[in-house]
Amino acid sequence: MFKKYKDDKYFEISDFNGADNLPKDAWKVRPCEWYKEEYKDCKSLKAKFHQYFVYGSTVDCSQWNNDFNNCMHFRKKHDLDSLEKVVASENERKKARIETMEQNDVWEYRSSPPENWNSPMPSWMVEDKKNSLLIKTQNMLDEGIDPTPIFTGFSCVIS
C-alpha cells in the first residue's frame, strides 16, 4: 500500500497508493515526524520563553501532538478519519495565518504590480550581481559542472 524506500524514514501522503479515497486537501499533510518535531519544539523552554515574550502567555502545544498521533494512526491503520482530522488541523493553521495577515495594518496590499516592476536594474546593482554566488552557481550549471562542492562548509543557523 505504501512505497518503501530503503533509507527514507519519512512517510509522505504522496506515498499512499489509495489516493482516490483521500480527502481533498490531503496534500497539505506533512510527514508525521514533522508534527512530533513541532510538538517538541513548542514544548521546549526556549519556545515557552519566546511565546511568553510575544503573546504574554505560553501556547497550548497539544494540537501538534494530536496531529502526530492522528497521522501515525493513519499511517498504521489507514484510517481516513484520522487523516481528515490532520487535514482539518492544517486548514485551521492556514486560516489563522491568513487572518493575521489580513489584520496587518502596516502594509498596503496591491491589486496589481507597480508600473516600473520590470525596469532594468541600476548599473551598480548589475556590477554587484556579476560576483554573486547565484551567478557563479548558474554559470557552473550552464557549463555542466556540479556546484555542490562550493556549498560545503556553509551553514545557516536561525535562532
N, C-alpha and C positions, 0 to 999 in steps of 0.2 A: 504493500500500500504506500510506502514511502521509499524514495530513492535513498540508497545507502551510500555514503561517502566514507572512505577509509579514515581520513584524518579530520573530518568535519564534525565538530562537537555541537554545532548549532543546527536546529531544525527550523526551517522556514516554511511558511504556509504554502509557498510555491512547490515544496517537496511533496505535498499531498496529492495523490493521484485522483481522488474523488472530487475534483474541482467543481463538478456540475452541481453538487449539493451544498456548496459553501455559501455563506451569507454574502450579500452584495459587496460589502466593504472588507472582506476577509483579507485583502491585500494589505490593509493597514496594520495587521497584527505583526509584531516584532518577534524575533526568535525568543523563546520562553526564557532563556537565561538572561536576556536583557532586562526583563521585568524584575528578576531576582537582584541583579546588579543595581537597578534603580532603587529598589527597596532598601538594600544595604546602604547605598549612598544617602538616601533620605533619612535613615536612622542614625547616621554617623554623628559624632559630636560636632565635627566641623559644619555639617549641614544644619544641625539644630541651631548652632550659633548664628549661621547665616540667615536661617528662617526667622529667628527672633529679631535680628537686626533689620530685616526687610519688612516683615509683617507684624512685628510686635509680639508674636507668639510662635510656637512651633506648629508645624504642619502635620496632619494625620497622614501617615505613610501606608496605612493598611490597604489602600486600593492597589498599590503596586504588588503587595503580597497576594491579594485576591486574584489579580491578573496572572501572576506567575502560577498559582495553583490551578486556575481555570485553564490556562494554556497547557500545563502539564497533563491535566485530566483529558483535554482534547487530544494531546499527542499520544497518550497511552490507550485511551478508551475510544477515541474517535467520536466523542460526544459533541454533537453540533451545538447543543445548548450552552456548553462551556465556552465554545468558540464565540458564540453570539454575545456572551457576557463580556468577553475581552474586546470584541468589536464595539460594543456599546460604550465601554470604558474609553476606548481610543476616540470615539466620536465625541464623548464628553470633554476629553482633553482638548480636542480640536476646537470645540465650541468655546471653551474657556479662553483659549489663545486668541480666537477671533474677537471675542467680547472685549478683552483687554486691549487689543489693537484698535478696536473701534472707539474705545473710551479715551484713547490717547488724544489729547487736545494740543499737543506740541507741534505735530506735523500737519501740514495741509496736504491732503491727498489729491492727486491729479487724476483727471479723467482721460488725458492724452499726454504724450511726451512733449517736452519743451520744443520750441521751434528749431533751436540750433543743436539738438541732441546728436546729430551726426556730423557736426562740423569737424574740420581737421584739428588734430592736436597741435598745441603750441610747439614751436621749434625746440625749446628747452626740454619738453617732455619727450619728443621724438629722440633727442640725443640721449637722454637718460635711459630710454627704453632699449637702446641698442645693446647695453651691457646687462640687461636683466636676466635673471635665472630662467624666466619663462621663455625668452627669446633663445637663449642658449639651448634649452631643452628642446624647443621646437626645431632648431637647426640640426640638432643631433638626430631627432626623429626623421627629419627630411633626408638626412644622409644615411639612414638605416642603421644608426648606432644606438645601442641600448643606453638610455640616460640614467638608469638606476644607480650605477656607481657614484655619480656625483651627489646623490642624496644620502649616502651612508654617512653616519656620524651626526646628522642633523636630528634634532628632536624638538618637539614643541610641548610645553607643559602649560596648561591653563589651570590656575588655582584660584 
